[in-house]
């Protein structure tokens, strides 16, 4: 191998290693990277009931969370067990804590917005899609605080207290999401089941 070829190969390898290291860099302090929810089993009081079923296969469920239940953990676990691959949801109730985020495109991560006190869940709204065949939830919400102020954003996790009432409408067909390389977010793919 010639000297120039060796230098070129070394430069290519170095650039590839540098790009891989940059792509996997942790977010700065106070940020949360978009990622599939890994926690399961954190909603032991959650109760689910199917409340309607349409002739086209659309189903509506009520999902009730109890004191101390983790909302995103419970919804994700339930969607997996129920085989929900597409749908939408709304919710109201109260929370003892919530972790929201605001997406910062420069960091490709959510800037943390933490509410570490009792609040009224003014509302949650979101969708269910599939990422690599598994249910993936995307939920936004807002909470009211004792002084009447409101905080919210993309819901990363929240803890119910004393209850959160969620209505989920599950579609008969899955809605597919794929990783968007520009944002690192899982986005719906029109024409691919969405």
N, C-alpha and C positions, 0 to 999 in steps of 0.2 A: 504494500500500500504506500502511495506517495505521501510526502509530508503534507501537501495541500489537502489530499483526501482525508488524512488523519485529522487535520484541524477542522475540516468541514464536518466530519462525523462527530467529533467531540462537541462542536458548536451545536449541532442538531440535538444530540443527546442532552446537553446542558439545557437547551431551550425547552425540550420536552419535560425534563425533570422540574424545571422552574415553573412551567405551566401547570403541571400536576400538583406541585406544592401549593401554588397560588389557588387552584381550584378547590383544594381541600383545606384551605386555611380556615381556622375557626373564626366566628364572627367577633367583632369587637365587644368589649364589656357593655352590658345593657342591651344586647341584641340576641335574637333567637333565629337560627337558620330554619328555613322551611324543611320539614322532614315528616315522614309518616309517624303517626302516634304509635309508640311502642308499649306504653303501659296498658295493661288489661287487669281486670278484676278489682277495680277501684270504685265500683258502684254497687255494693252489695244490697242496697235497699231498692234499687231500680225495679219497677214493675212495668210490664208491657201488655197492652191489649189491642188486638185488631178490632177497629170499630166500624169499618165498612170495606166492602169489596165490590168493585164495579165489574160489569160484564167484560170490559176490555182488559181485565187483569190488574187494574190500578187498585192498590190497597192503602187504607189510611189506618194509622196506628196512633194510640196515645202512649207516650213513654213518660212515666212519673218517676222523678228522682226524689229520694229522701235525704234526711240530714246527713251531711258529710260525703255524699256521693260525688264523684268526679264526673262531670258532664261529658267531656269529649272521650274519655276512656270508656264510659258506659255506652254512649251512642255508637262508637266505633265497634265495640265488642258485639253489641246487639245487631248492627247492620251486617257484620260478618256471619253471625249465627243464623239470621233471618234470610240471608242471601239477597240483601237489598243492593242493587247495582246502579240504581238511578232514582232520583227523587228530590224532594225539597221539604223544608221544615220551618216551623215557627215555634216560639216558646215565650212564656212569661213565668215569673216566679220571684225568688229571692236567693241571694248568694252570700256566702260568708267570705269569699275571696274570688277574684277573677284575674286572669293573666291575658291581656289583650296585646295586640301588636299593630304597628303602623309600618307598612312595607317601604323600606328605603332602597330604591333601585340601585343606588351607588354601592351599597354593601350586599345587595341581594339577600337581605335578611330583614326580620321584623324588629323595629325598635320597641323594646318592652314598655308596656303600659300596665302597671300592676295596681290593683285595687285590693288592698289587704284589710278590708273591713266590711261589715255588713252593708249590703246594698240591695235595692230593688232592681230586678232584671226588667228593664223597660221593654226589652224585646231582643230575641235572637231570630235571625233568619239565615237560611243557608241551603246548600245543595249537597247531594250525594252523587258521586260518580265512581268510576272504577279506575284504578291505577294498577297496571299489570294484573288485572283480574280480581283485585281486592277492593272492597269499598273504601272510599276516601271522602271525608267530609270537609266542606269549606263553609265556615260559619262566621258571621259578623254579629256584633251585638252592642248594646249600650246598657249602662246601669245608672240609676239615680242614687245620689248620695244625700245624706241628711240635710245638707244646706241647699238642696235643690239643683246642684250642679250635676252634670252628666259626663261620664267617661265611657270610652268604648273603642272599638276597632275590630280587627281580625281576632277571633277567639282562639287562643292557644289552649287554655284550660280554665275551668271554673269549678267551684265547689258549692253545691246546693245547700241552703239552710233557710227555712225548713223544707222547702220543696221547690222543684222546677217542673213545669208542665209543658211537655213538648208534643206537638202534633207533627207526624211525619207522613207524607204522601209518597208512596213508593210506586214508581212507574214500572210497567211490565217489561221494558227493555232497558238494558244497561246504557249508561252515558259514559263514554270513554274519555279519559284525560291522559295526556302525555306530557312529559317534562319539556318545558320551553327552555332551550339553552341560554337565551338572553336574560331570563329572570330567575332561573332555577325553580320556577313554580310549575305545578301540575295544572295544565289548562285544558278545557274541553277542546276536542278535535271535531269540528263540524264534518258530517259525512262519515264519521267512523263510529257509528252507534250513537252519536250525540244529536 
